[in-house]
Amino acid sequence: MEKRMKRTREDEECVLDAKQVFDGDFRRWDVEETAAYLRREGLSEWEKIFREQKITGPVLPYLTELHLEKMGIFPLGSCLRVLHCLQRLWQISSDAMKVFNDPIHGHIELHPLLVQIIDTPQFQRLRHIKQLGGTYLVFPGASHNRFEHSIGVGYLAGCLVQALNERQPELLISKQDILCVQIAGLCHDLGHGPFSHMFDGMFIPKVRPSEKWKHEIASVEMFDHLVKVNGLEVVMLQHGLTLPDDLIFIKEQIAGPLHPPVLDCTWPYKGRPKDKSFLYEIVANKRNGIDVDKWDYFARDCYHLGIQNNFDYQRFLKFARVCEVRGKKHICTRDKEVGNLYDMFHTRNCLHRRAYQHKVGNIIEIMITEAFVKADPHICIQGSSGKIFTISSAIEDMEAYTKLTDHIFEQILYSSSPELSDARAILQNIICRRLYKCVGQTTPETHVDISQEKLREWEKEVASSKPSGINGDLRAEDFVVSVIHMDYGMKDKNPMNSVHFYCKNDPNKAIKICKKQVSKLLPERFAEQLIRVYCKRTDDKSLEVAKKYFVQWCMDKNFTKPQDGDIIAPELTPLKRDWHTQEQDNDGSEEDDKYPGIRDGTPRKTERHVKVNLFQAKGEDITL
């Protein structure tokens, strides 16, 4: 009896050990851990053979039916059982996947753990945050939300990491790596506030100018909150994740290193070692901006905006592979894809110009921001422990922030509170399309550092730039100055300088391709600023005067000439010699230099022509 009980305890311990092994990374198993897994799966009769052959975890993905036969594992049924058991180790999940019908990617399958994350209040909140914020009030089709975008990014993150795993098994990508990358893609936008980028790009800087807060910070905090309040640690352990390392890895993919790097630190991340550096380039690529987040919003936004998308991420998936560059592993693509990647960044720039930074959408978000600023002290949001927060302070408490979505617009609009009357009036103007009017757009000659103080200073300057002889009296509060940054995703740098490629003949060697090797028609500069000035007075007389104020201000600041400057202020533009000099320089001046006697096909009277005419009149020799 004692002997039987002892054997039972030993068997239980073996099962426990095997369960712990099963939940770990099989690519780090030694011979004994591999044998324990076979016991766990009811294949103990082959345990001795695996020990004799010294089969370890890293070898398992390379075993074939032929290998097993040579090892002495037969008949065929037993051989297939062992293979099926081993293949489950690198499959994402042995559980049933849930299918989502997405308008962009079609029918997609998601891991059960991802579905449990989706089915939380913190993630469902994204259903009520517009992907493109105020742009929806300009483009009627842009009604999609952060919810579907996040699901798309989670799916694409899995596509890319699995493509690398299948193409290069030597990378030792585990199912835990795949799952963590998918979760990071799914949760990367959890921290967006009302109207998406308007909240962290316009509202927070106005009410809390000293706060260096971005939605990525809130995404990490919201992810921690989501895991904690929904008890997902246990579920994650059941699906083979290792805590806290995998949680750290997920958050690092979203926001970068969680702590400032130590001096002389060559690898700032804690979640994964340097030999898996390429995993940090899938969801949010800090190195060159080529990531699955862009792939989804390019396709999704173009679909809903009615704009053609010229970038095909499926092609990148076919050619993506990992190469080593100066001791780190990076995701590279084929050399022939360099033109397509330039098109990808050009597509991003076009989306900003045509939609994201549309001048009407821009001013609608400015007006919404003004309304939120006025309403901020009077909106009460209950957070943890019953504490009350405002719109701007809700970022300090994730329970309160969970309740903050686009609905705040309607809450203000339909309120009857006298304290919200000013904010309500602004939103009512938006609904009735009584919008501030754009009086002009210009660009500075050199980059200007922008702050809230700088914008207020410029609004005062515009109001004081009254041209002589102009009737009207506009004040600083009648103007709104907005500065838009246009770039290829890395400020003034060419992101392609940080992209590595490989050639067909040597797919393991990373190379760089400079711009001159691609085309002479590519941009020379990769960033610019657009300065727009809006007027809050919308009557025709005030707008006419405001446009002349704007032209005078452009002259005073030495900004570029507004596109319609000659029309709206014809009496002012001749005074700016530089503007007309630039026009002459760009109006066939090279042809004029080659043929000084001809302009636009019409002979010009030069000094030589005058002399010839005089000599001809006198009957003299005209040889000069």
C-alpha positions as CSV (number, residue, x, y, z in Angstrom):
1,M,0.0,0.0,0.0
2,E,2.8,2.4,1.0
3,K,4.6,1.4,-2.2
4,R,1.5,2.2,-4.3
5,M,1.0,5.6,-2.6
6,K,4.7,6.4,-3.1
7,R,4.4,5.6,-6.8
8,T,1.2,7.8,-7.0
9,R,3.0,10.7,-5.4
10,E,5.9,10.3,-7.8
11,D,3.5,10.2,-10.8
12,E,1.8,13.4,-9.5
13,E,5.2,15.1,-9.2
14,C,6.1,14.0,-12.7
15,V,2.8,15.3,-14.1
16,L,3.4,18.6,-12.2
17,D,6.9,18.9,-13.5
18,A,5.7,18.2,-17.0
19,K,2.9,20.8,-16.7
20,Q,5.5,23.4,-15.7
21,V,7.7,22.4,-18.6
22,F,4.7,22.5,-21.0
23,D,4.0,26.1,-19.9
24,G,7.6,27.2,-20.6
25,D,9.6,27.8,-23.7
26,F,10.3,24.4,-25.3
27,R,13.3,25.7,-27.2
28,R,15.2,25.9,-23.9
29,W,14.4,22.4,-22.8
30,D,17.2,19.9,-22.1
31,V,16.8,16.1,-22.6
32,E,15.0,15.5,-19.3
33,E,12.5,18.3,-19.9
34,T,11.8,16.9,-23.3
35,A,11.2,13.5,-21.8
36,A,8.9,15.0,-19.2
37,Y,6.8,16.5,-21.9
38,L,6.4,13.1,-23.6
39,R,5.2,11.7,-20.2
40,R,2.8,14.6,-19.9
41,E,1.3,13.7,-23.3
42,G,1.0,10.0,-22.6
43,L,3.9,9.0,-24.9
44,S,6.2,7.6,-22.2
45,E,7.0,4.5,-24.2
46,W,9.2,6.6,-26.5
47,E,10.8,8.5,-23.6
48,K,13.8,6.2,-23.5
49,I,14.5,6.6,-27.2
50,F,14.5,10.4,-26.9
51,R,16.9,10.1,-24.0
52,E,19.3,7.8,-25.9
53,Q,19.3,10.1,-28.9
54,K,19.8,13.1,-26.6
55,I,16.9,15.0,-28.2
56,T,16.6,18.6,-26.7
57,G,13.9,21.3,-27.2
58,P,15.7,23.2,-30.0
59,V,15.8,20.0,-32.1
60,L,12.1,19.2,-31.9
61,P,10.9,21.5,-34.8
62,Y,13.3,19.8,-37.2
63,L,12.1,16.2,-36.5
64,T,10.3,14.6,-39.4
65,E,8.6,11.2,-39.9
66,L,11.8,9.8,-41.5
67,H,13.8,10.9,-38.4
68,L,11.4,9.2,-36.1
69,E,11.5,5.9,-38.1
70,K,15.3,5.9,-38.0
71,M,15.1,6.4,-34.2
72,G,12.9,3.3,-34.0
73,I,9.5,4.9,-33.5
74,F,6.9,2.9,-35.4
75,P,4.4,1.8,-36.6
76,L,3.1,4.8,-38.6
77,G,0.3,5.5,-36.2
78,S,2.7,6.0,-33.3
79,C,5.0,8.1,-35.5
80,L,2.2,10.4,-36.4
81,R,1.0,10.7,-32.8
82,V,4.5,11.9,-31.7
83,L,4.7,14.4,-34.6
84,H,1.3,15.8,-33.8
85,C,2.2,16.1,-30.1
86,L,5.4,17.9,-31.0
87,Q,3.8,20.3,-33.5
88,R,1.4,21.5,-30.8
89,L,4.4,23.1,-29.0
90,W,4.9,25.8,-31.7
91,Q,1.3,26.2,-32.6
92,I,-0.2,29.4,-31.1
93,S,-2.9,27.5,-29.3
94,S,-4.5,24.0,-29.2
95,D,-7.8,25.7,-28.2
96,A,-10.5,26.7,-30.7
97,M,-9.8,30.0,-32.4
98,K,-12.6,32.6,-32.7
99,V,-13.3,34.0,-36.2
100,F,-14.0,37.7,-36.8
101,N,-15.3,39.0,-40.2
102,D,-13.3,42.2,-40.8
103,P,-14.1,44.4,-43.8
104,I,-10.3,45.0,-44.4
105,H,-8.7,41.6,-43.7
106,G,-11.6,39.3,-44.3
107,H,-12.2,36.3,-41.9
108,I,-9.5,36.4,-39.3
109,E,-8.8,34.0,-36.4
110,L,-7.8,35.2,-33.0
111,H,-6.4,33.2,-30.0
112,P,-8.8,32.6,-27.1
113,L,-6.6,34.8,-24.8
114,L,-7.0,37.7,-27.2
115,V,-10.7,37.2,-27.3
116,Q,-10.8,37.4,-23.5
117,I,-8.9,40.7,-23.6
118,I,-11.4,42.0,-26.2
119,D,-14.3,41.0,-24.0
120,T,-13.3,43.5,-21.2
121,P,-14.8,46.9,-20.5
122,Q,-11.4,48.5,-21.0
123,F,-11.1,47.2,-24.5
124,Q,-14.8,47.6,-25.4
125,R,-14.3,51.3,-24.6
126,L,-12.5,51.6,-27.9
127,R,-15.8,51.1,-29.7
128,H,-16.7,54.6,-28.7
129,I,-13.5,56.4,-29.8
130,K,-13.4,57.5,-33.5
131,Q,-10.2,56.4,-35.3
132,L,-9.9,59.7,-37.1
133,G,-11.4,62.1,-34.5
134,G,-12.9,65.2,-36.0
135,T,-12.1,64.0,-39.6
136,Y,-15.4,62.1,-39.4
137,L,-17.2,65.5,-39.5
138,V,-15.6,66.2,-42.9
139,F,-15.5,62.7,-44.5
140,P,-18.9,61.0,-43.9
141,G,-17.5,57.5,-44.3
142,A,-14.8,57.8,-41.7
143,S,-17.0,56.5,-38.9
144,H,-14.7,53.6,-37.9
145,N,-13.3,53.3,-34.3
146,R,-10.2,52.3,-32.5
147,F,-11.8,49.0,-31.6
148,E,-11.7,47.5,-35.1
149,H,-8.3,49.0,-35.8
150,S,-6.8,47.4,-32.7
151,I,-8.2,44.0,-33.7
152,G,-6.7,44.5,-37.2
153,V,-3.2,45.3,-35.7
154,G,-3.3,42.3,-33.4
155,Y,-4.1,40.1,-36.4
156,L,-1.4,41.6,-38.6
157,A,1.2,41.4,-35.8
158,G,0.5,37.6,-35.7
159,C,0.8,37.4,-39.5
160,L,4.2,39.0,-39.5
161,V,5.7,37.1,-36.6
162,Q,4.4,33.8,-37.8
163,A,5.7,34.5,-41.4
164,L,9.2,35.1,-39.9
165,N,8.9,31.9,-37.7
166,E,8.0,29.7,-40.7
167,R,10.7,31.3,-43.0
168,Q,13.4,31.2,-40.4
169,P,12.9,28.5,-37.7
170,E,16.5,29.2,-36.5
171,L,15.2,32.4,-34.9
172,L,13.7,30.2,-32.2
173,I,10.4,32.2,-32.0
174,S,8.3,30.5,-29.4
175,K,4.5,30.4,-29.1
176,Q,4.9,32.7,-26.1
177,D,6.7,35.3,-28.4
178,I,3.9,35.0,-31.0
179,L,1.2,35.4,-28.4
180,C,2.9,38.4,-26.7
181,V,3.3,40.2,-30.0
182,Q,-0.3,39.7,-30.9
183,I,-1.4,41.0,-27.5
184,A,0.8,44.1,-27.9
185,G,-0.8,44.8,-31.3
186,L,-4.2,44.3,-29.9
187,C,-3.6,46.6,-26.9
188,H,-1.3,49.3,-28.4
189,D,-4.1,51.9,-28.6
190,L,-5.9,51.3,-25.2
191,G,-4.8,54.7,-24.0
192,H,-6.4,56.9,-26.7
193,G,-8.7,59.5,-25.3
194,P,-11.8,61.2,-26.9
195,F,-11.4,61.9,-30.6
196,S,-8.1,60.0,-30.6
197,H,-5.0,62.2,-31.4
198,M,-6.9,65.4,-30.7
199,F,-6.9,64.5,-27.0
200,D,-3.2,64.0,-26.5
201,G,-2.1,66.3,-29.3
202,M,-4.3,69.4,-28.7
203,F,-6.4,69.1,-25.5
204,I,-3.9,67.9,-22.9
205,P,-1.1,70.4,-24.1
206,K,-3.6,73.3,-23.6
207,V,-4.9,72.4,-20.1
208,R,-1.7,70.8,-18.8
209,P,1.2,72.3,-20.9
210,S,3.9,71.0,-18.5
211,E,2.6,67.4,-18.8
212,K,4.7,65.2,-21.1
213,W,1.8,62.8,-21.6
214,K,1.1,60.7,-24.7
215,H,-1.5,58.0,-25.3
216,E,1.3,55.3,-25.4
217,I,1.8,56.0,-21.6
218,A,-1.9,55.6,-21.0
219,S,-2.0,52.4,-23.1
220,V,0.6,50.8,-20.8
221,E,-1.3,51.9,-17.7
222,M,-4.6,50.8,-19.1
223,F,-3.2,47.4,-20.0
224,D,-2.0,46.9,-16.4
225,H,-5.4,48.0,-15.2
226,L,-7.2,45.6,-17.7
227,V,-5.1,42.6,-16.6
228,K,-5.6,43.3,-12.9
229,V,-9.3,44.1,-12.6
230,N,-10.3,41.2,-15.0
231,G,-8.0,38.6,-13.3
232,L,-6.2,37.8,-16.5
233,E,-2.9,36.8,-14.9
234,V,-4.2,33.3,-14.2
235,V,-5.6,33.0,-17.7
236,M,-2.2,34.1,-19.2
237,L,-0.4,31.5,-17.1
238,Q,-2.8,28.8,-18.4
239,H,-1.9,29.8,-21.9
240,G,1.8,29.4,-21.3
241,L,2.9,33.0,-20.6
242,T,5.6,33.7,-18.1
243,L,4.8,36.5,-15.6
244,P,6.0,39.2,-15.1
245,D,8.5,38.9,-18.0
246,D,5.9,38.5,-20.8
247,L,3.9,41.4,-19.4
248,I,7.0,43.6,-19.5
249,F,7.6,42.5,-23.1
250,I,4.1,43.4,-24.1
251,K,4.3,46.9,-22.6
252,E,7.8,47.5,-24.1
253,Q,6.4,46.8,-27.5
254,I,3.8,49.5,-27.0
255,A,5.8,52.3,-25.4
256,G,9.5,51.4,-25.7
257,P,11.8,50.8,-22.7
258,L,9.8,51.2,-19.5
259,H,12.7,52.8,-17.6
260,P,15.5,55.2,-18.8
261,P,18.4,53.1,-20.1
262,V,21.5,52.8,-17.9
263,L,24.6,54.5,-19.2
264,D,26.6,52.3,-21.5
265,C,23.7,50.0,-21.7
266,T,23.7,48.3,-25.1
267,W,20.2,46.7,-24.7
268,P,17.6,48.8,-22.9
269,Y,14.8,46.2,-23.0
270,K,13.9,43.7,-20.2
271,G,11.2,41.6,-21.7
272,R,13.3,39.9,-24.4
273,P,17.1,39.5,-24.9
274,K,19.1,41.2,-27.7
275,D,18.9,38.1,-30.0
276,K,15.2,38.7,-30.3
277,S,15.5,42.5,-31.0
278,F,13.5,42.1,-34.2
279,L,10.3,41.4,-32.2
280,Y,10.3,45.0,-31.1
281,E,9.9,46.1,-34.7
282,I,6.6,44.5,-35.4
283,V,3.9,46.6,-33.6
284,A,5.5,50.0,-33.1
285,N,8.8,50.2,-35.0
286,K,10.9,53.0,-33.4
287,R,13.7,52.4,-35.8
288,N,12.1,53.3,-39.1
289,G,8.3,53.3,-38.7
290,I,7.6,50.3,-40.8
291,D,5.1,48.4,-38.6
292,V,1.8,46.6,-38.7
293,D,0.0,49.6,-37.0
294,K,0.6,51.6,-40.2
295,W,-0.4,48.7,-42.4
296,D,-3.8,48.5,-40.8
297,Y,-4.6,52.2,-40.6
298,F,-3.5,52.7,-44.2
299,A,-5.8,50.1,-45.5
300,R,-8.7,50.8,-43.0
301,D,-8.6,54.6,-43.3
302,C,-8.3,54.6,-47.1
303,Y,-11.3,52.2,-47.2
304,H,-13.5,54.5,-45.1
305,L,-12.2,57.8,-46.5
306,G,-12.7,56.7,-50.1
307,I,-9.0,57.2,-50.9
308,Q,-6.9,54.8,-52.9
309,N,-4.3,52.8,-50.9
310,N,-1.2,52.2,-52.9
311,F,0.7,50.1,-50.4
312,D,0.2,46.3,-50.2
313,Y,1.4,44.8,-46.9
314,Q,0.9,41.3,-48.2
315,R,4.0,41.8,-50.4
316,F,6.1,42.9,-47.4
317,L,5.0,39.7,-45.6
318,K,6.2,37.6,-48.5
319,F,9.7,39.1,-48.5
320,A,10.3,39.9,-44.8
321,R,13.2,38.1,-43.1
322,V,15.6,38.8,-40.2
323,C,19.2,39.7,-40.7
324,E,21.9,40.7,-38.3
325,V,23.1,44.3,-38.3
326,R,25.9,45.3,-35.9
327,G,25.1,42.7,-33.3
328,K,21.3,43.1,-33.4
329,K,18.7,41.4,-35.5
330,H,16.4,43.5,-37.7
331,I,13.5,42.8,-40.0
332,C,14.7,43.4,-43.6
333,T,13.0,43.1,-47.0
334,R,14.2,42.4,-50.6
335,D,16.2,45.1,-52.3
336,K,13.6,45.3,-55.1
337,E,11.0,46.5,-52.6
338,V,12.8,49.8,-51.9
339,G,10.5,51.7,-54.3
340,N,7.4,50.2,-52.7
341,L,8.5,51.4,-49.3
342,Y,9.1,54.9,-50.5
343,D,5.5,54.7,-51.9
344,M,4.4,53.6,-48.4
345,F,5.8,56.7,-46.7
346,H,4.4,58.9,-49.6
347,T,1.0,57.3,-48.9
348,R,1.3,58.3,-45.3
349,N,2.1,61.9,-46.3
350,C,-0.8,62.0,-48.8
351,L,-3.3,60.8,-46.1
352,H,-2.1,63.6,-43.8
353,R,-2.5,66.2,-46.5
354,R,-5.8,65.0,-47.9
355,A,-7.6,63.8,-44.7
356,Y,-5.8,63.9,-41.4
357,Q,-4.8,67.5,-41.7
358,H,-7.8,68.7,-43.7
359,K,-8.2,72.4,-43.0
360,V,-11.9,72.0,-42.0
361,G,-11.3,68.9,-39.9
362,N,-8.4,70.8,-38.3
363,I,-10.6,73.7,-37.2
364,I,-13.4,71.4,-36.0
365,E,-10.9,69.7,-33.7
366,I,-9.7,73.1,-32.5
367,M,-13.2,74.1,-31.7
368,I,-13.9,70.8,-29.9
369,T,-10.7,71.4,-27.9
370,E,-11.9,74.9,-27.0
371,A,-15.2,73.5,-25.8
372,F,-13.5,70.7,-23.7
373,V,-11.2,73.3,-22.1
374,K,-14.1,75.4,-21.0
375,A,-16.0,72.3,-19.8
376,D,-13.1,70.7,-18.1
377,P,-13.6,72.0,-14.5
378,H,-17.3,71.2,-14.6
379,I,-17.3,67.6,-15.8
380,C,-17.3,65.0,-13.0
381,I,-16.0,61.4,-13.7
382,Q,-16.0,58.9,-10.8
383,G,-12.8,56.9,-10.5
384,S,-11.3,54.4,-8.1
385,S,-12.3,54.6,-4.4
386,G,-15.1,57.0,-5.4
387,K,-12.7,59.8,-6.2
388,I,-14.0,62.4,-8.7
389,F,-11.9,63.5,-11.7
390,T,-12.2,66.1,-14.5
391,I,-11.6,65.4,-18.2
392,S,-8.0,66.4,-17.9
393,S,-7.3,64.7,-14.6
394,A,-8.9,61.4,-15.6
395,I,-5.6,60.4,-17.2
396,E,-4.3,59.9,-13.6
397,D,-6.8,57.1,-12.8
398,M,-7.5,54.3,-15.2
399,E,-10.9,53.5,-13.8
400,A,-12.0,57.1,-14.5
401,Y,-10.3,57.1,-17.9
402,T,-12.2,54.0,-18.9
403,K,-15.3,56.1,-18.7
404,L,-13.9,58.9,-20.9
405,T,-14.8,58.4,-24.6
406,D,-16.2,60.5,-27.5
407,H,-19.6,60.6,-25.6
408,I,-18.3,63.6,-23.7
409,F,-19.1,65.6,-26.8
410,E,-22.9,64.7,-26.5
411,Q,-22.7,65.1,-22.7
412,I,-21.7,68.7,-23.1
413,L,-24.0,69.4,-26.1
414,Y,-27.2,68.1,-24.4
415,S,-26.5,69.3,-20.9
416,S,-28.6,72.0,-19.3
417,S,-25.9,73.1,-16.8
418,P,-25.3,76.9,-16.9
419,E,-21.6,76.2,-16.2
420,L,-21.4,74.5,-19.6
421,S,-23.1,77.2,-21.6
422,D,-20.0,78.5,-23.3
423,A,-18.7,75.0,-24.2
424,R,-22.2,74.0,-25.3
425,A,-22.4,77.1,-27.6
426,I,-19.2,76.1,-29.4
427,L,-20.3,72.5,-30.0
428,Q,-23.7,73.8,-31.2
429,N,-21.8,75.9,-33.8
430,I,-20.0,72.8,-35.0
431,I,-23.3,70.9,-35.4
432,C,-24.8,73.8,-37.3
433,R,-21.5,74.2,-39.4
434,R,-20.9,77.7,-38.1
435,L,-17.2,77.0,-38.2
436,Y,-14.2,79.3,-37.9
437,K,-12.9,80.2,-41.4
438,C,-9.4,79.7,-42.7
439,V,-7.9,83.0,-43.9
440,G,-4.7,81.5,-45.3
441,Q,-1.9,79.0,-45.2
442,T,1.8,79.6,-45.3
443,T,5.1,77.9,-44.5
444,P,8.2,79.2,-42.6
445,E,11.6,79.2,-44.3
446,T,13.1,77.3,-41.4
447,H,11.8,75.0,-38.8
448,V,10.1,76.7,-35.9
449,D,9.7,75.2,-32.4
450,I,6.1,75.4,-31.4
451,S,4.6,75.7,-28.0
452,Q,1.3,77.0,-26.6
453,E,3.0,80.3,-25.7
454,K,4.4,80.6,-29.3
455,L,0.9,80.2,-30.8
456,R,-0.6,82.8,-28.5
457,E,2.3,85.1,-29.4
458,W,1.6,84.6,-33.1
459,E,-2.1,85.3,-32.6
460,K,-1.2,88.7,-31.1
461,E,1.2,89.4,-33.9
462,V,-1.5,88.7,-36.6
463,A,-3.9,91.0,-34.8
464,S,-1.2,93.7,-34.7
465,S,-0.3,93.3,-38.4
466,K,-3.0,95.8,-39.6
467,P,-2.0,97.1,-43.0
468,S,-2.2,100.9,-43.5
469,G,-5.4,102.1,-45.0
470,I,-7.4,99.1,-44.0
471,N,-10.6,99.6,-42.1
472,G,-11.4,97.2,-39.4
473,D,-10.3,96.3,-35.9
474,L,-9.5,92.7,-35.1
475,R,-8.1,91.4,-31.8
476,A,-5.9,88.5,-30.9
477,E,-8.9,86.5,-29.6
478,D,-10.4,86.7,-33.1
479,F,-7.6,84.6,-34.6
480,V,-6.5,81.0,-34.2
481,V,-3.0,80.0,-35.4
482,S,-2.5,76.3,-36.1
483,V,0.8,74.7,-37.0
484,I,0.8,71.3,-38.8
485,H,3.9,69.1,-39.1
486,M,4.2,67.1,-42.3
487,D,6.9,64.5,-42.5
488,Y,7.7,60.9,-43.4
489,G,7.3,59.7,-39.8
490,M,10.8,60.6,-38.5
491,K,10.7,64.4,-38.4
492,D,13.2,65.8,-40.9
493,K,15.0,62.4,-41.4
494,N,14.5,60.0,-44.3
495,P,13.2,56.9,-42.6
496,M,14.6,54.8,-45.5
497,N,18.1,55.5,-44.2
498,S,17.2,53.2,-41.3
499,V,15.8,50.4,-43.4
500,H,17.9,47.4,-44.3
501,F,17.5,45.1,-47.3
502,Y,18.9,41.8,-48.6
503,C,19.6,40.5,-52.0
504,K,18.3,37.3,-53.6
505,N,21.8,35.8,-53.9
506,D,22.7,36.4,-50.2
507,P,19.5,36.6,-48.1
508,N,21.4,36.6,-44.8
509,K,23.4,39.7,-45.4
510,A,21.8,43.1,-44.6
511,I,22.6,46.0,-47.0
512,K,21.5,49.6,-47.2
513,I,20.3,51.3,-50.4
514,C,20.8,55.1,-50.6
515,K,18.2,57.4,-52.2
516,K,20.3,58.1,-55.3
517,Q,20.3,54.4,-56.1
518,V,16.5,54.4,-56.3
519,S,15.4,57.4,-58.2
520,K,16.3,61.1,-58.9
521,L,12.6,62.0,-58.5
522,L,12.4,61.3,-54.7
523,P,12.0,64.2,-52.2
524,E,15.1,66.1,-51.1
525,R,13.4,67.1,-47.8
526,F,11.3,64.9,-45.6
527,A,9.6,67.4,-43.3
528,E,7.8,70.7,-43.5
529,Q,5.5,72.9,-41.4
530,L,2.2,74.4,-42.5
531,I,1.0,77.5,-40.7
532,R,-2.8,78.1,-40.9
533,V,-4.6,81.1,-39.6
534,Y,-8.3,80.9,-38.8
535,C,-10.7,83.8,-38.0
536,K,-13.5,83.3,-35.5
537,R,-15.5,86.1,-37.0
538,T,-17.3,84.7,-40.0
539,D,-19.0,87.7,-41.6
540,D,-17.7,88.6,-45.1
541,K,-16.4,92.0,-44.1
542,S,-14.4,90.7,-41.1
543,L,-13.0,87.8,-43.2
544,E,-11.8,90.2,-46.0
545,V,-10.0,92.3,-43.4
546,A,-8.6,89.2,-41.6
547,K,-7.1,87.9,-44.9
548,K,-5.2,91.2,-45.4
549,Y,-4.0,91.0,-41.8
550,F,-2.7,87.5,-42.6
551,V,-0.9,88.6,-45.8
552,Q,0.8,91.5,-43.9
553,W,1.9,89.1,-41.1
554,C,3.4,86.7,-43.7
555,M,5.4,89.6,-45.1
556,D,6.6,90.7,-41.7
557,K,7.6,87.2,-40.7
558,N,9.2,86.4,-44.1
559,F,7.0,83.4,-44.6
560,T,6.1,82.1,-48.0
561,K,3.5,83.9,-50.1
562,P,0.0,82.6,-49.5
563,Q,-1.5,80.8,-52.6
564,D,-4.2,83.4,-53.1
565,G,-2.2,86.4,-51.8
566,D,-2.4,88.4,-55.0
567,I,-6.2,88.1,-55.0
568,I,-7.0,88.8,-51.4
569,A,-4.5,91.6,-50.9
570,P,-3.4,92.9,-54.3
571,E,-2.3,96.3,-52.8
572,L,0.1,94.6,-50.4
573,T,1.8,91.8,-52.3
574,P,3.9,94.1,-54.7
575,L,5.6,95.5,-51.6
576,K,7.2,92.2,-50.9
577,R,10.0,92.1,-53.5
578,D,11.2,88.6,-52.5
579,W,7.9,87.0,-53.4
580,H,8.0,88.4,-57.0
581,T,11.7,87.6,-57.3
582,Q,10.9,84.0,-56.5
583,E,8.1,84.0,-59.1
584,Q,10.5,85.3,-61.8
585,D,13.2,82.8,-60.8
586,N,10.7,80.0,-61.2
587,D,9.1,81.2,-64.4
588,G,11.4,79.9,-67.2
589,S,14.4,81.9,-66.1
590,E,16.8,79.2,-67.3
591,E,15.3,79.3,-70.8
592,D,15.6,83.1,-70.7
593,D,19.3,82.8,-69.8
594,K,19.9,80.5,-72.8
595,Y,17.9,82.7,-75.2
596,P,18.2,86.2,-73.9
597,G,16.3,87.7,-76.9
598,I,13.2,85.5,-76.4
599,R,10.6,85.2,-73.6
600,D,7.6,83.0,-74.0
601,G,8.4,82.7,-77.7
602,T,8.3,86.5,-78.2
603,P,11.5,88.3,-79.3
604,R,12.8,90.8,-76.8
605,K,14.6,94.0,-77.6
606,T,18.1,93.6,-76.2
607,E,20.9,96.1,-76.5
608,R,22.1,94.2,-79.6
609,H,18.7,94.5,-81.3
610,V,18.7,98.3,-80.6
611,K,22.1,98.7,-82.2
612,V,21.2,96.7,-85.2
613,N,18.1,98.8,-85.8
614,L,20.1,102.0,-85.6
615,F,22.8,100.8,-88.0
616,Q,20.1,99.6,-90.5
617,A,18.5,103.0,-90.4
618,K,21.8,104.7,-91.3
619,G,22.7,102.2,-94.0
620,E,25.8,101.1,-92.2
621,D,27.4,97.7,-91.8
622,I,25.6,95.8,-89.1
623,T,28.5,93.4,-88.2
624,L,29.0,93.7,-84.5
